[in-house]
Amino acid sequence: MKIISKLFFTLIIIGGSLSLFSQATTDSVKSTILSSEAYSVLNIPKLEISPEKEIVIAVIDDGFRLSHDAIKDFIYTNNKEIPGNLIDDDNNGYIDDYKGWDISDNDSDVIILKSNEADYYHGTFIASLITRIVSESLEEDARKKIKILPIKVLSDNATTTAIRDGYLGIKYAIDMGVDIICCAWSGGNPSQEEINIINQALQKNIIIISSAGNTYLEKIDFPASIPGVFAVASLDTLLKKKRNSNYGMRIDLSLPGEKVKAAYPIADNAWFYGEGTSAAAGLTTGCAAILKAISPEAQRHEIIEALKNTASPIDSLNIRYCGKLGAGLPNLTDAVKYILNSDSEHSFFNSKRPEGTIYISKKNNQQSWEINPVGAYQGIKIIPDKIEKKDQNKEIYLYTKDSLFYHGTVLEIKEGIQLPGNKATIRLNTKKRRAIPNKLKLNYFVETIDSTSLFCSDIQHINADKGIISDNSGNENYTNNCTCSWLINAPESKRIHFSFTDFDTEAKVDFVWLFDGKIAHQDNIIAKFSGPEIPPSVTSRTNQVLIWFVTDDKHTAKGWTLQFEGK
């Protein structure tokens, strides 16, 4: 269904499910919730800073309970406006936008209508995640240093909770000169005009953080998929990819998205457990806000690098998604150290991180780096960044495993070079100290293998009258969007009998087809099976059978194994 915004065609789905608990929760239970792993795993440091500059974060969402205990002291005030005088005092085109703006209803009231609080919970939920992170770190200074600009982009008269005017909200945030924009929603196909709005924000050094989506797919939804937007996936309480979280090479970081305590707008002291990539995006925004608060002049890319180059790799816990959950889980304590001391950047390198930056300089005296992330990959891409003229002709050696892949100058690979395989080693000319670059950044990331062909692909020819065939996923689930075939050729005098020993596929969606002959044609169908039950045994009419396994882009299951024998 198309949803029409005021200027553009777009549909944006809010992510995040509800798990409500009463505001009358006992103190003991509250204590447990407040020490939730969702926050503690981020390693939030206690900081003391002077509030020399307010950091303004635009939360673009469905509405807000501004009086909620979690956010009321953090709401941005536009002191250039006199509230209630019905005059555009600051001449910005918006009358009385004293505490945010309602884009969809074109007024200054961002508060949720009474009786709609349970449906329009999302903006309050996201804002409270940000304030929780900054409060844990900056404590009382947080209220002076961090401000939330609430931007409502869903009309009071809306019939669904799908965000309609998100990109127009981003435009307002740009006009207000914010530092960070949180778009904890995803979906739709933006117009070129909407993409231009995103690019305008990025050009103004604004950090935009967005959720990747909650549709189970190896796909990053808009606006997170727009280059320059910080894309976030979600994890469960065991730090494994949350089942419904989207994923892919475009992900920057993964954060908790399960059982995350947050504000619930039915009352000023109501709370609930929020979930999804929405929660992950809100937590990421809080982390970015801390770094921006302690280093207000830091550029957008410096904040992003600090979070990614200090992240804890999580691929060993997510083998199936290696290289598709970003740099890992933020370690905010290390990120703070990283951004406060540029001379220590090199010390946070982790060979298991699937993407990051290698800092080469005479100061750190290191002459060899190994990139060895968990998982299997097509290769590792290395791209030099900001090569100083004096370093252009410095020698560099690149190895794959133990073999020399490239030896030459840094300048010769300025456009990047891809090393095949799962492991790379970078070495300098160790014979002469003057051969070491004065200062050089090498960005790298892994090129992942297409998961659709992770366990099976194309067609396999089997010339035998008996054997065992499976989807090859072993203890893992099979993958989405796979299409695999096996063509069995038994002796001409025999027909082929099939019996399944294991079977578990998404019912009525992911099928194992059996065809007589080598062509998948309606007239040749022997049987097709799906679901969680072991299918009945079947026998072909000929000595040649094509097995075809096809899956869709949503749910997966354990797969199947069959035995065949010519009789």
HELIX and SHEET records of a PDB file:
HELIX    1   1 ASP A   27  LEU A   34  1                                   8    
HELIX    2   2 GLU A   37  SER A   40  1                                   4    
HELIX    3   3 LYS A   72  PHE A   74  5                                   3    
HELIX    4   4 HIS A  122  LEU A  138  1                                  17    
HELIX    5   5 GLU A  139  ASP A  141  5                                   3    
HELIX    6   6 ALA A  142  LYS A  145  1                                   4    
HELIX    7   7 GLY A  166  ASP A  175  1                                  10    
HELIX    8   8 GLN A  192  GLN A  203  1                                  12    
HELIX    9   9 THR A  277  ILE A  294  1                                  18    
HELIX   10  10 ARG A  300  LYS A  308  1                                   9    
HELIX   11  11 ASP A  315  LEU A  317  5                                   3    
HELIX   12  12 ILE A  319  TYR A  321  5                                   3    
HELIX   13  13 LEU A  332  LEU A  340  1                                   9    
HELIX   14  14 SER A  342  PHE A  348  5                                   7    
HELIX   15  15 LYS A  389  ASP A  391  5                                   3    
HELIX   16  16 LEU A  411  ILE A  413  5                                   3    
HELIX   17  17 ARG A  433  ALA A  435  5                                   3    
HELIX   18  18 SER A  451  SER A  453  5                                   3    
HELIX   19  19 GLN A  522  ASN A  524  5                                   3    
SHEET    1   A 2 ILE A  13  ILE A  14  0                                        
SHEET    2   A 2 TRP A 185  SER A 186 -1                                        
SHEET    1   B 3 LEU A  18  PHE A  21  0                                        
SHEET    2   B 3 TRP A 271  GLY A 274 -1                                        
SHEET    3   B 3 VAL A 260  ALA A 263 -1                                        
SHEET    1   C 7 TRP A 101  ASP A 102  0                                        
SHEET    2   C 7 ILE A 146  LYS A 152  1                                        
SHEET    3   C 7 ILE A  55  ASP A  61  1                                        
SHEET    4   C 7 ILE A 180  CYS A 183  1                                        
SHEET    5   C 7 ILE A 207  SER A 211  1                                        
SHEET    6   C 7 PHE A 230  LEU A 235  1                                        
SHEET    7   C 7 LEU A 253  PRO A 256  1                                        
SHEET    1   D 4 GLU A 355  SER A 361  0                                        
SHEET    2   D 4 LYS A 439  THR A 448 -1                                        
SHEET    3   D 4 TYR A 377  ASP A 385 -1                                        
SHEET    4   D 4 ILE A 417  PRO A 420 -1                                        
SHEET    1   E 4 SER A 368  ILE A 371  0                                        
SHEET    2   E 4 ALA A 424  LEU A 428 -1                                        
SHEET    3   E 4 GLU A 395  THR A 400 -1                                        
SHEET    4   E 4 SER A 403  THR A 409 -1                                        
SHEET    1   F 5 ASP A 458  ILE A 462  0                                        
SHEET    2   F 5 THR A 483  ASN A 489  1                                        
SHEET    3   F 5 GLN A 544  VAL A 550 -1                                        
SHEET    4   F 5 PHE A 511  ASP A 516 -1                                        
SHEET    5   F 5 ILE A 525  PHE A 529 -1                                        
SHEET    1   G 4 LYS A 466  SER A 470  0                                        
SHEET    2   G 4 GLY A 559  GLY A 566 -1                                        
SHEET    3   G 4 ILE A 496  ASP A 504 -1                                        
SHEET    4   G 4 VAL A 538  THR A 539 -1                                        
END                                                                             
